[in-house]
Amino acid sequence: MPITSSAKKAIRVSARKKLVNDRRTRTMKDEVKKIEKAVKAGMKDEALKMMSVTFAAIDKAAKRGVIKKNTASRKKARMARLVK
């Protein structure tokens, strides 16, 4: 357990950051799953329409440091290949 007040504050801050990061990760994963589900159902035109939203979610996660830049690039490439 933290003893100093700064250590207590650091725990509060990290808990808040974890919530934000978890929310951003969840959003990204949900968008990816929507596209995969649409492609599996044979609705590639709808998947193409959802690509921009998914790419934005992936880019935001990478920009904020939730995922690394190369991971974001890899996810986007796989999505593009899946829809193509």
Backbone as a printed PyTorch tensor [residue, N CA C, xyz], in Angstrom:
tensor([[[  0.8380,  -1.1860,   0.0000],
         [  0.0000,   0.0000,   0.0000],
         [  0.8840,   1.2520,   0.0000]],

        [[  0.4190,   2.2890,  -0.6980],
         [  1.2010,   3.5210,  -0.7370],
         [  1.1700,   4.2190,   0.6280]],

        [[  2.2580,   4.8650,   0.9200],
         [  2.3530,   5.5620,   2.1990],
         [  2.3300,   7.0710,   1.9830]],

        [[  3.1480,   7.5600,   1.0620],
         [  3.2080,   9.0040,   0.8180],
         [  1.9970,   9.4690,   0.0210]],

        [[  1.7080,  10.7640,   0.1650],
         [  0.5440,  11.3020,  -0.5390],
         [  0.7580,  11.2830,  -2.0470]],

        [[  2.0030,  11.4580,  -2.4860],
         [  2.2650,  11.4380,  -3.9290],
         [  2.0550,  10.0370,  -4.5020]],

        [[  2.3810,   9.0210,  -3.7180],
         [  2.1620,   7.6460,  -4.1690],
         [  0.6670,   7.3450,  -4.2460]],

        [[ -0.1010,   7.8910,  -3.2850],
         [ -1.5510,   7.7090,  -3.3150],
         [ -2.1540,   8.3850,  -4.5450]],

        [[ -1.6490,   9.5780,  -4.8370],
         [ -2.1490,  10.3050,  -6.0100],
         [ -1.7840,   9.5620,  -7.2960]],

        [[ -0.5840,   9.0070,  -7.3450],
         [ -0.1510,   8.2730,  -8.5340],
         [ -1.0730,   7.0850,  -8.8070]],

        [[ -1.5340,   6.4370,  -7.7640],
         [ -2.4550,   5.3130,  -7.9300],
         [ -3.7950,   5.7960,  -8.4740]],

        [[ -4.2780,   6.9480,  -7.9660],
         [ -5.5420,   7.5000,  -8.4710],
         [ -5.4240,   7.8710,  -9.9430]],

        [[ -4.3200,   8.4990, -10.2960],
         [ -4.1040,   8.9250, -11.6780],
         [ -4.0120,   7.7180, -12.6000]],

        [[ -3.2600,   6.7020, -12.1930],
         [ -3.1120,   5.5250, -13.0420],
         [ -4.4440,   4.7880, -13.2060]],

        [[ -5.2840,   4.8190, -12.1830],
         [ -6.6020,   4.1900, -12.2870],
         [ -7.4700,   4.9230, -13.3050]],

        [[ -7.4130,   6.2650, -13.3000],
         [ -8.1760,   7.0470, -14.2750],
         [ -7.6710,   6.7840, -15.6840]],

        [[ -6.3570,   6.7430, -15.8490],
         [ -5.7800,   6.4970, -17.1700],
         [ -6.1320,   5.1020, -17.6680]],

        [[ -6.1800,   4.1380, -16.7590],
         [ -6.5330,   2.7780, -17.1430],
         [ -7.9520,   2.7250, -17.6790]],

        [[ -8.8690,   3.4390, -17.0430],
         [-10.2540,   3.4710, -17.5170],
         [-10.3350,   4.0220, -18.9340]],

        [[ -9.6250,   5.1110, -19.1920],
         [ -9.6380,   5.7350, -20.5170],
         [ -9.0260,   4.7980, -21.5420]],

        [[ -7.8960,   4.1930, -21.1930],
         [ -7.2210,   3.2790, -22.1170],
         [ -8.0820,   2.0490, -22.3980]],

        [[ -8.7200,   1.5200, -21.3660],
         [ -9.5850,   0.3490, -21.5470],
         [-10.7720,   0.6820, -22.4490]],

        [[-11.3270,   1.8790, -22.2730],
         [-12.4550,   2.2960, -23.0920],
         [-12.0400,   2.4300, -24.5500]],

        [[-10.8640,   3.0090, -24.7790],
         [-10.3800,   3.1880, -26.1480],
         [-10.0750,   1.8260, -26.7950]],

        [[ -9.4950,   0.9220, -26.0280],
         [ -9.2130,  -0.4240, -26.5310],
         [-10.5070,  -1.1590, -26.8670]],

        [[-11.5070,  -1.0460, -25.9830],
         [-12.7870,  -1.7070, -26.2020],
         [-13.4590,  -1.1770, -27.4740]],

        [[-13.4160,   0.1400, -27.6580],
         [-14.0010,   0.7480, -28.8500],
         [-13.3300,   0.2230, -30.1080]],

        [[-12.0090,   0.1840, -30.0730],
         [-11.2420,  -0.2880, -31.2260],
         [-11.5970,  -1.7410, -31.5490]],

        [[-11.6190,  -2.5870, -30.5470],
         [-11.9130,  -4.0000, -30.7630],
         [-13.3390,  -4.2080, -31.2590]],

        [[-14.2740,  -3.4300, -30.7290],
         [-15.6600,  -3.5460, -31.1720],
         [-15.8100,  -3.1800, -32.6440]],

        [[-15.1270,  -2.1140, -33.0620],
         [-15.1960,  -1.6900, -34.4630],
         [-14.6070,  -2.7580, -35.3880]],

        [[-13.4900,  -3.3490, -34.9680],
         [-12.8640,  -4.3970, -35.7750],
         [-13.8010,  -5.5930, -35.8950]],

        [[-14.4480,  -5.9510, -34.7890],
         [-15.3680,  -7.0910, -34.8030],
         [-16.5710,  -6.8290, -35.6970]],

        [[-17.0400,  -5.5740, -35.7330],
         [-18.1680,  -5.2370, -36.6040],
         [-17.8130,  -5.5020, -38.0630]],

        [[-16.5960,  -5.0820, -38.4560],
         [-16.1710,  -5.2940, -39.8400],
         [-16.0320,  -6.7860, -40.1230]],

        [[-15.4040,  -7.5220, -39.2250],
         [-15.2310,  -8.9550, -39.4320],
         [-16.5900,  -9.6530, -39.5530]],

        [[-17.5440,  -9.2430, -38.7490],
         [-18.8790,  -9.8340, -38.7850],
         [-19.5750,  -9.5100, -40.1120]],

        [[-19.4190,  -8.2710, -40.5860],
         [-20.0340,  -7.8620, -41.8490],
         [-19.4440,  -8.6310, -43.0180]],

        [[-18.1130,  -8.8190, -43.0120],
         [-17.4540,  -9.5530, -44.0920],
         [-17.8980, -11.0130, -44.0730]],

        [[-17.9990, -11.5630, -42.8840],
         [-18.4010, -12.9610, -42.7530],
         [-19.8380, -13.1690, -43.2570]],

        [[-20.6770, -12.1380, -43.0510],
         [-22.0650, -12.2160, -43.4990],
         [-22.2030, -11.9090, -44.9860]],

        [[-21.1000, -11.5270, -45.6300],
         [-21.1200, -11.2530, -47.0620],
         [-21.4870,  -9.8280, -47.4220]],

        [[-21.4700,  -8.9320, -46.4510],
         [-21.8120,  -7.5310, -46.7070],
         [-20.5360,  -6.6840, -46.7980]],

        [[-19.7760,  -6.9130, -47.8620],
         [-18.4920,  -6.2150, -47.9990],
         [-18.6670,  -4.7210, -48.2430]],

        [[-19.7650,  -4.3180, -48.9140],
         [-19.9810,  -2.8990, -49.1500],
         [-20.2360,  -2.1560, -47.8410]],

        [[-20.9500,  -2.7930, -46.9090],
         [-21.1710,  -2.1820, -45.5980],
         [-19.8670,  -2.1420, -44.8010]],

        [[-19.0510,  -3.1780, -44.9630],
         [-17.7580,  -3.2120, -44.2750],
         [-16.8700,  -2.0820, -44.7740]],

        [[-16.9300,  -1.8060, -46.0740],
         [-16.1480,  -0.6960, -46.6290],
         [-16.5710,   0.6340, -46.0270]],

        [[-17.8630,   0.7990, -45.8020],
         [-18.3610,   2.0460, -45.2060],
         [-17.8830,   2.1960, -43.7640]],

        [[-17.7200,   1.0830, -43.0700],
         [-17.2970,   1.1270, -41.6640],
         [-15.7840,   1.2750, -41.5020]],

        [[-15.0550,   1.1460, -42.6060],
         [-13.5910,   1.1800, -42.5270],
         [-13.0650,   2.4870, -41.9320]],

        [[-13.6490,   3.6210, -42.3250],
         [-13.1210,   4.8990, -41.8480],
         [-13.2820,   5.0400, -40.3350]],

        [[-14.4060,   4.5650, -39.8150],
         [-14.6290,   4.6290, -38.3700],
         [-13.6450,   3.7230, -37.6420]],

        [[-13.4230,   2.5460, -38.2000],
         [-12.4920,   1.6010, -37.5890],
         [-11.0630,   2.1300, -37.6310]],

        [[-10.6730,   2.6730, -38.7800],
         [ -9.3310,   3.2330, -38.9020],
         [ -9.1330,   4.3880, -37.9270]],

        [[-10.1590,   5.1960, -37.7420],
         [-10.0670,   6.3140, -36.8000],
         [ -9.8720,   5.8040, -35.3750]],

        [[-10.6070,   4.7590, -35.0110],
         [-10.4800,   4.1940, -33.6600],
         [ -9.0840,   3.6150, -33.4510]],

        [[ -8.5570,   2.9460, -34.4730],
         [ -7.2140,   2.3720, -34.3770],
         [ -6.1720,   3.4770, -34.2790]],

        [[ -6.3260,   4.5190, -35.1020],
         [ -5.3760,   5.6310, -35.0800],
         [ -5.3980,   6.3830, -33.7590]],

        [[ -6.5760,   6.5560, -33.1840],
         [ -6.6740,   7.2380, -31.8930],
         [ -5.9830,   6.4300, -30.8050]],

        [[ -6.1620,   5.1110, -30.8500],
         [ -5.5100,   4.2580, -29.8560],
         [ -3.9920,   4.3510, -29.9930]],

        [[ -3.5030,   4.4040, -31.2300],
         [ -2.0610,   4.5040, -31.4480],
         [ -1.5460,   5.8790, -31.0370]],

        [[ -2.3120,   6.9160, -31.3300],
         [ -1.9040,   8.2880, -31.0080],
         [ -1.7710,   8.4840, -29.5060]],

        [[ -2.6790,   7.8570, -28.7630],
         [ -2.6670,   8.0150, -27.3040],
         [ -1.7470,   7.0250, -26.6000]],

        [[ -1.1260,   6.1250, -27.3670],
         [ -0.1730,   5.2030, -26.7550],
         [ -0.8110,   3.9500, -26.1990]],

        [[ -2.0730,   3.7050, -26.5320],
         [ -2.7280,   2.4930, -26.0560],
         [ -2.1480,   1.2820, -26.7790]],

        [[ -1.9290,   1.4350, -28.0920],
         [ -1.2280,   0.4170, -28.8680],
         [ -0.0700,   1.0980, -29.5810]],

        [[  0.8840,   0.3090, -30.0250],
         [  2.0390,   0.8850, -30.7070],
         [  1.7060,   1.1990, -32.1580]],

        [[  2.5370,   2.0460, -32.7440],
         [  2.3270,   2.5120, -34.1130],
         [  2.3100,   1.3470, -35.1090]],

        [[  3.2480,   0.4350, -34.9630],
         [  3.3140,  -0.6980, -35.8890],
         [  2.1330,  -1.6480, -35.7090]],

        [[  1.6610,  -1.7860, -34.4910],
         [  0.4940,  -2.6170, -34.2330],
         [ -0.7250,  -2.0280, -34.9320]],

        [[ -0.8580,  -0.7010, -34.8580],
         [ -1.9700,  -0.0290, -35.5330],
         [ -1.8790,  -0.2360, -37.0390]],

        [[ -0.6890,  -0.1020, -37.5700],
         [ -0.4790,  -0.2790, -38.9980],
         [ -0.8380,  -1.6980, -39.4230]],

        [[ -0.4300,  -2.6650, -38.6370],
         [ -0.7100,  -4.0670, -38.9410],
         [ -2.2190,  -4.3470, -38.9100]],

        [[ -2.9060,  -3.8090, -37.8970],
         [ -4.3480,  -4.0060, -37.7950],
         [ -5.0770,  -3.4020, -38.9940]],

        [[ -4.6580,  -2.2000, -39.3910],
         [ -5.2910,  -1.5360, -40.5290],
         [ -5.0380,  -2.3060, -41.8150]],

        [[ -3.8380,  -2.8330, -41.9910],
         [ -3.5210,  -3.5940, -43.1900],
         [ -4.3640,  -4.8710, -43.2520]],

        [[ -4.5370,  -5.5230, -42.1270],
         [ -5.3340,  -6.7480, -42.0900],
         [ -6.8070,  -6.4550, -42.3700]],

        [[ -7.2980,  -5.3380, -41.8640],
         [ -8.6810,  -4.9560, -42.1310],
         [ -8.8830,  -4.6740, -43.6200]],

        [[ -7.9340,  -3.9500, -44.1960],
         [ -8.0340,  -3.6100, -45.6220],
         [ -7.9960,  -4.8790, -46.4790]],

        [[ -7.1340,  -5.7990, -46.1250],
         [ -7.0160,  -7.0470, -46.8810],
         [ -8.2840,  -7.8910, -46.7160]],

        [[ -8.8750,  -7.8640, -45.5430],
         [-10.0730,  -8.6340, -45.2620],
         [-11.2590,  -8.1360, -46.0960]],

        [[-11.3850,  -6.8200, -46.2140],
         [-12.5150,  -6.2310, -46.9180],
         [-12.3320,  -6.3070, -48.4260]],

        [[-11.0870,  -6.2950, -48.8720],
         [-10.8060,  -6.2890, -50.3180],
         [-11.3080,  -7.5090, -51.0520]]])
